[in-house]
Amino acid sequence: MAAAASLPSLLLLLLAAAAALPAPSYGWGVDGHLMVCQIAQVHACASLQTPFCNLLCVLLKPVTTGNAVQGRLSDAAAAAVKDLLPSYAGNNLSSLCSWADDVKFRYHWSSPLHYIDTPDGLCTYSYDRDCKDEDGVKGRCVAGAINNYTSQLLTYGGSSAPQYNLTQALLFLSHFIGDIHQVWDANIIQTTEDDFYGTGVADYIDALTTNITGEWSEQVPSWEECGKNQTACPDIYASESITAACNWAYKGVDEDSTLDDAYFSSRLPVVNLRLAQGGVRLAATLNRIFG
């Protein structure tokens, strides 16, 4: 990925644990979730003609052909997303991709759905062992939440009256697919923007989409796959994140240590990869849900 010539300024991150995986994480932050959703939603801007999509047509040059953006969402998925989003969102899913964080203090029951708490010292993930809340209620973790809201969205377009709030289901699912790809907290994204992309998140998204259609293009089909005719594959994504946390986020780091430029520069490629995978997989999941 293209970056500024100079090394980033000192990255100050305090880790709560070194050898153990964290319990509740801070997530990608607003910009991280925005990037995941924008990567997923880029779709036929010329036909939609909204201010947001017109902006994307300018910003996401690597994936444009003529006046149309070759997006990741199918026509049916793009139409369903547009239908389910509230009108004030202007067909911009990314504008509400942090909604699930915003409502945690109102919907207290949703807090455990943002993460998976694996046993200390283990670098493996098991749904049966790990997907539960602090009271031991199974299925109450980010993987279980992805399965739940995927099932709800599969009822979209049915002949009977909606049983669920599908707008909320879309917003929860979009956010949680970002969460399950998260390994570091939002500080590393903010530092990347400050040091490499002076104009903010738009250029960062541009760089990621360039790699998706270029350097990573041969890997993208495998990212999109979901085995055994499944609609969502959160267990795969969770296992990847926990492996990355052990191999990159916490390896060789002492508790409460201050992390330097070498840590930042060696981990940034993994952060970028997880952001890109999250966006591609959100689009693939929505395509499987809506056709």
Secondary structure, DSSP 8 states (H G I E B T S, - for coil): ----SS-------B-S-SSS--SS---SHHHHHHHHHHHHH---HHHH--HHHHHHHHH-GGGEETTEE--SS-HHHHHHHHHHS-GGGTT-GGGGTTHHHHTTTTSGGGGGGG-----TT-----HHHH-B-TT--BT-SHHHHHHHHHHHHTTTT-SS--SS-HHHHHHHHHHHHHHHT--S-THHHHHHHHHH-TT-HHHHHHHHHHHHHTTTTTTHHHHH--STT-S--HHHHHHHHHHHIIIIISTT--TT-B--HHHHHHHHHHHHHHHHHHHHHHHHHHHHHH-
